[in-house]
Each structure stands twice: as structure tokens, then as C-alpha cells.
Amino acid sequence: MLREVCFLIDRDGGVLWADASASAVALPDSRGRWEAIWRLRAELAEIAHSHPCGPEAFSDEDESTMEAIDSALGRPVRYTVVAARATIARVAGATFRMDPEPWWARLLRLASGMTRDFHKEMRR
């Protein structure tokens, strides 16, 4: 089952919190996620989510959410999208491909349903 998954990551790369959608193309707003972001704000360094069906880019909804979070926290955090073939990140408006990828990118792909078989299908 493909689904979007979200991880909240600390400065050391540890996963602080996670949740998942029932959809492969959307991660609807969640009161629990917003509460976790606020509760963990002192340790929060990065918010990562998957795009199992693509794209390797931030959506318009991602853009507005990132602005709202940075505004609420009073500081920028790093945002990451893990897609089937690449992981991209953005910090303070600068977007870049993460190479090497963080350890948890593989875990996020697995939680999103992007298995080896999925990757073989994507290559065709």
C-alpha cells in the first residue's frame, strides 16, 4: 500500500515522531502532527515526508505549510521530500538534492510502500 508518511527529525537525525496518511498522493492536515511540531519545537530540526508517486519536488501545499511552520516557530527548519529515486531538502528557501541521503530516508520509503519491487517498476 502506497501512502505518504511524515517524520519529525531532531538535530542528531533521530526520528522524534511519525504519522502516515491513507493516501499515496496527500498527507492531510492533522491536529496530532501540529501538536507534535509545537510540543517538540525545541528539538525539531527537520520535517520530512514522502512522495511515493512523485514528484521529486515540493508541492504548492508543501510551500504554504513550510511558510506557516517557519512563521509559527520563528525560525526556519529543514524540509525534506523523499521520493522513489531521490531525496530533496530545503532550508531557508534553498533547495538541494541530498546525497548521501540520511539513514531514515530508506525507512521512510519502506513505511510509504516504496519497496524493492516498487523501485523495479519505477525503472521500467
C-alpha positions in Angstrom: 0.0 0.0 0.0 1.5 3.3 -1.1 0.9 6.2 1.4 2.5 9.5 2.3 4.4 9.4 5.7 5.8 12.2 7.8 8.8 12.1 10.2 9.8 14.9 12.6 13.6 14.7 12.9 15.9 16.1 15.6 19.4 17.8 15.2 21.1 14.4 15.5 19.0 12.8 12.8 16.8 10.9 15.2 13.1 10.4 14.4 11.1 12.2 17.1 7.6 11.4 15.8 5.9 9.9 12.8 2.5 9.6 11.2 1.0 8.4 7.9 -1.8 9.1 5.5 -4.1 6.6 3.9 -3.4 8.3 0.6 -0.5 7.9 -1.8 -0.8 11.5 -3.0 -1.7 13.5 0.1 -0.9 14.0 3.7 -3.9 15.8 5.1 -3.5 18.3 8.0 -3.5 16.5 11.3 -4.1 18.1 14.7 -1.8 15.4 16.2 1.0 16.4 13.8 0.6 20.2 14.5 0.6 19.4 18.3 3.7 17.3 18.0 5.5 20.0 16.0 4.7 22.5 18.7 5.5 20.2 21.6 8.8 19.1 20.1 9.8 22.6 18.7 12.9 22.9 20.8 14.4 19.6 19.4 12.8 19.8 15.9 15.4 20.4 13.2 13.7 18.8 10.1 10.3 17.8 8.8 10.4 15.0 6.2 7.6 13.5 4.2 7.3 11.1 1.3 6.0 11.5 -2.2 5.7 7.8 -3.2 4.1 8.7 -6.5 6.3 11.7 -7.1 7.2 14.4 -7.8 10.8 15.0 -6.6 9.7 18.5 -5.7 7.7 20.4 -3.1 4.1 20.9 -3.9 2.2 24.2 -3.6 0.6 22.9 -0.4 4.1 21.9 0.9 5.2 25.5 0.2 2.4 27.1 2.2 2.8 24.7 5.0 6.5 25.3 5.3 5.9 29.1 5.5 3.3 28.6 8.2 5.6 26.4 10.3 8.6 28.6 10.0 6.4 31.6 10.9 5.0 29.8 14.0 8.4 28.6 15.2 10.1 31.9 14.5 12.9 30.1 12.7 13.4 28.0 9.6 13.7 24.3 9.8 14.8 21.9 7.1 12.1 20.3 5.0 12.7 17.1 3.1 10.8 15.2 0.4 11.7 11.5 0.0 10.6 10.3 -3.5 11.3 7.0 -5.2 14.6 8.0 -6.7 15.8 11.0 -4.8 15.6 13.0 -1.6 15.4 16.7 -1.8 15.7 19.3 1.0 15.0 22.9 1.6 16.4 25.2 4.2 15.6 29.0 4.2 14.5 28.9 0.6 17.5 27.0 -0.9 16.5 23.6 -2.4 19.1 20.8 -2.9 19.4 17.1 -3.6 20.6 15.1 -0.5 23.5 12.9 -1.5 24.2 10.9 0.5 20.7 10.5 1.9 20.1 10.4 5.6 19.7 7.0 7.2 16.0 7.4 7.8 15.2 8.0 4.1 15.2 4.3 3.5 12.9 3.8 6.5 10.5 6.5 5.2 10.4 4.8 1.8 9.6 1.4 3.3 6.9 3.0 5.5 5.4 4.6 2.4 5.3 1.3 0.5 8.2 2.0 -1.8 9.7 -1.5 -1.7 12.3 -3.0 -4.0 9.6 -4.3 -6.3 8.2 -0.8 -6.4 11.6 0.6 -7.4 11.9 -2.1 -10.2 8.6 -1.0 -11.6 9.7 2.7 -11.5 12.7 1.9 -13.6 10.7 0.5 -16.4 
